[in-house]
Amino acid sequence: MNVSRWLARRRMAALTKAVYDSALTDEDEPAEPSVARFLPGGTTVAALIVVVVLIAAVGVWRHAAEREHSQALAQSSSEREESGSASVATGPSPSAPASAGGKADDVVVYVSGAVASPGVLTLPASSRVIDAITAAGGTTPEADLESINLARILVDGEQIRVGVAGESPPPASSAPGTTTGTGTCVRLATANEAELQTLPGIGPALAARIISYRSTHPRLSSVEELDDVPGIGPSLIEKIRPGVCG
């Protein structure tokens, strides 16, 4: 009797539990926390990527801009230094004489006598007497060129007078500081210091050297021999040649 009653209770309890379990749904059960709820979605991840890319691009652009600015400053400083050096190198020399009325390498001569257009002429320093006469229009028919050294190099400030045939031979030229304008000449073998200094380009020092040289060369008569005197060269010899007696 007790066993039957116990079995009946067991069956009732099992039935009651089955009914209760069938009445419960998924919504009645508490939801378990999900890890996926805390993870960012696809849109959020894309936005973060865009932000990171923009930050990196801005950093690269700023670095490139700073580098270009530094290079521009260095190039500008280098150009200023080169410009300053060029200005100093090409600036006018304080000791350079200013030319007035012609170049520094020109000579001014006066051509007179039997020429077509007598006057003061400016010619290159390397010009010769024949060039001056040609620049003056050439000679007239009565001109006498036998007494003029047409190949002589011009001296600045001299006078070239072309004589007329039949008159007394005029001096070949009259240079500053010479006495050739009066028809006199200097004999190298006998002239003293004062007479030697009447030749163009011969000062006290060169006159003393010529006399010293003459002491060992007593037969000095040719102007070419003066090339052995210290300080006298071919160009100076050509200048004094017209004033030396042959």
C-alpha positions in Angstrom: 0.0 0.0 0.0 2.8 2.4 0.9 4.7 1.4 -2.2 1.8 2.2 -4.5 1.3 5.5 -2.9 5.0 6.4 -3.3 5.0 5.4 -6.9 1.9 7.6 -7.5 3.7 10.6 -6.0 6.7 10.0 -8.1 4.6 9.9 -11.2 2.9 13.1 -10.3 6.1 14.9 -9.6 7.5 13.8 -13.0 4.4 14.9 -14.8 4.4 18.3 -13.0 8.1 18.9 -14.0 7.4 17.9 -17.6 4.5 20.4 -17.8 6.6 23.1 -16.2 9.5 22.5 -18.5 7.3 22.6 -21.6 5.8 26.0 -20.5 9.3 27.7 -20.5 10.5 29.4 -23.8 13.8 30.8 -25.0 12.7 34.3 -24.1 12.2 33.2 -20.5 15.8 32.1 -20.2 18.3 34.9 -19.3 20.6 35.9 -22.1 24.2 35.1 -21.7 26.6 38.0 -22.2 28.2 37.9 -25.7 31.8 39.0 -26.5 30.8 40.1 -30.0 28.6 42.9 -28.5 31.8 44.7 -27.4 33.6 44.4 -30.8 33.3 47.4 -33.2 31.3 47.0 -36.4 32.6 47.2 -40.0 31.7 50.9 -40.4 33.7 51.8 -37.3 36.7 49.9 -38.4 36.7 51.6 -41.9 36.4 55.0 -40.3 39.4 54.3 -38.1 41.5 53.2 -41.1 40.6 56.4 -42.9 41.6 58.5 -39.9 45.0 56.7 -39.6 45.7 57.1 -43.4 44.9 60.9 -43.2 47.2 61.4 -40.2 50.0 59.6 -42.0 49.5 61.6 -45.2 49.5 64.9 -43.3 52.8 63.8 -41.6 54.4 63.0 -44.9 53.3 66.3 -46.5 54.6 68.4 -43.6 58.0 66.5 -43.8 58.3 67.2 -47.5 57.3 70.8 -47.1 59.9 71.4 -44.4 62.6 69.7 -46.5 61.8 71.9 -49.6 61.8 75.0 -47.4 65.3 74.1 -46.0 66.6 73.4 -49.5 65.2 76.8 -50.8 66.9 78.7 -47.9 70.2 77.0 -48.5 70.1 77.7 -52.3 69.2 81.3 -51.7 72.1 81.8 -49.3 74.5 80.2 -51.8 73.3 82.5 -54.5 73.8 85.6 -52.3 77.3 84.5 -51.5 78.2 83.9 -55.2 76.6 87.3 -56.1 78.7 89.0 -53.5 81.9 87.3 -54.6 81.2 88.2 -58.2 80.6 91.8 -57.3 83.9 92.0 -55.5 85.8 90.3 -58.3 84.3 92.4 -61.1 84.2 95.7 -59.3 86.2 98.6 -60.7 89.8 98.8 -59.5 90.3 101.9 -57.3 93.7 102.5 -59.0 92.4 102.2 -62.6 92.6 105.5 -64.3 89.5 106.9 -65.9 89.7 107.4 -69.6 88.6 110.7 -71.0 87.8 111.0 -74.6 89.1 107.6 -75.6 90.1 104.1 -74.4 93.1 103.5 -72.1 94.9 101.8 -74.9 94.6 104.6 -77.5 97.1 107.3 -78.4 96.4 110.9 -79.5 98.7 112.4 -82.1 98.8 115.6 -84.2 99.4 115.1 -87.9 100.3 118.3 -89.8 102.1 119.4 -93.0 101.5 117.9 -96.4 98.5 115.8 -95.6 94.9 116.0 -96.8 93.2 116.6 -93.4 95.7 117.8 -90.8 94.5 117.6 -87.2 94.5 115.7 -83.9 93.7 112.0 -84.3 93.0 109.2 -81.8 94.4 105.8 -82.9 95.0 102.4 -81.3 98.3 102.3 -79.3 99.8 99.7 -81.6 99.4 102.1 -84.7 102.4 103.3 -86.6 103.2 106.6 -88.3 101.9 105.4 -91.7 98.5 104.7 -90.0 98.3 108.2 -88.6 99.1 109.7 -92.0 96.5 107.5 -93.7 93.9 108.5 -91.0 94.7 112.2 -91.9 93.6 111.6 -95.4 96.9 110.6 -96.9 99.7 112.8 -98.2 99.4 115.6 -100.8 101.3 115.3 -104.2 104.1 117.5 -102.9 104.7 115.5 -99.7 108.2 114.2 -99.0 108.2 110.9 -97.0 111.9 110.1 -97.3 112.8 111.7 -94.0 110.0 110.0 -92.0 110.1 106.6 -90.5 106.7 105.3 -91.5 107.1 102.0 -89.6 107.7 103.7 -86.2 105.1 103.0 -83.5 103.2 106.1 -82.4 103.8 107.9 -79.1 100.9 109.5 -77.3 100.9 113.3 -77.6 103.5 113.5 -80.4 103.3 115.6 -83.6 103.9 114.1 -87.0 104.8 116.7 -89.6 105.0 115.7 -93.2 107.3 118.0 -95.1 107.2 119.2 -98.6 109.7 118.2 -101.2 112.5 120.7 -101.6 112.3 122.2 -98.1 114.7 121.5 -95.3 114.0 118.0 -93.8 111.5 118.3 -91.0 111.9 116.2 -87.8 110.1 112.9 -88.0 108.1 113.6 -84.9 108.0 115.8 -81.9 107.2 113.9 -78.7 106.7 115.4 -75.2 110.0 116.1 -73.4 112.2 115.9 -76.6 114.1 118.6 -78.5 113.5 117.0 -81.9 111.0 119.7 -82.8 114.0 122.1 -83.2 115.7 119.8 -85.7 118.4 118.7 -83.2 119.2 115.1 -82.3 121.1 113.2 -79.5 124.3 111.4 -80.2 124.5 108.4 -77.9 128.3 108.2 -77.9 128.8 111.8 -76.5 125.5 113.0 -74.9 125.5 113.8 -71.2 122.7 113.0 -68.8 120.8 116.1 -69.5 120.9 115.6 -73.2 119.9 111.9 -72.9 116.9 112.9 -70.8 115.5 114.9 -73.7 114.7 111.6 -75.4 111.1 110.3 -74.7 111.0 107.8 -71.8 114.5 108.5 -70.6 114.7 109.8 -67.1 117.7 110.4 -64.7 118.0 106.7 -63.8 118.0 105.4 -67.4 120.4 108.2 -68.5 122.8 107.2 -65.8 122.6 103.6 -66.9 123.3 104.5 -70.5 126.4 106.5 -69.5 127.5 103.5 -67.3 127.0 101.2 -70.2 128.8 103.5 -72.5 131.9 103.4 -70.3 132.4 99.7 -71.4 131.1 100.3 -74.9 132.7 103.6 -76.0 131.7 103.1 -79.6 127.9 103.2 -78.8 126.2 104.7 -81.8 123.3 102.5 -82.7 120.0 102.8 -80.9 119.6 99.0 -81.1 122.5 98.6 -78.7 120.5 100.2 -75.9 118.5 96.9 -75.7 121.4 95.7 -73.5 120.8 98.5 -71.0 118.7 97.3 -68.1 115.2 98.9 -68.2 115.3 99.6 -72.0 113.4 97.3 -74.3 112.2 97.3 -77.9 109.1 99.5 -77.3 111.2 102.2 -75.7 113.9 102.0 -78.4 111.2 102.7 -81.0 110.1 105.8 -79.0 113.6 107.3 -78.8 114.7 106.3 -82.3 113.6 109.5 -84.0 115.6 111.7 -81.6 118.9 109.8 -82.0 121.4 110.9 -84.5 122.3 108.3 -87.1 
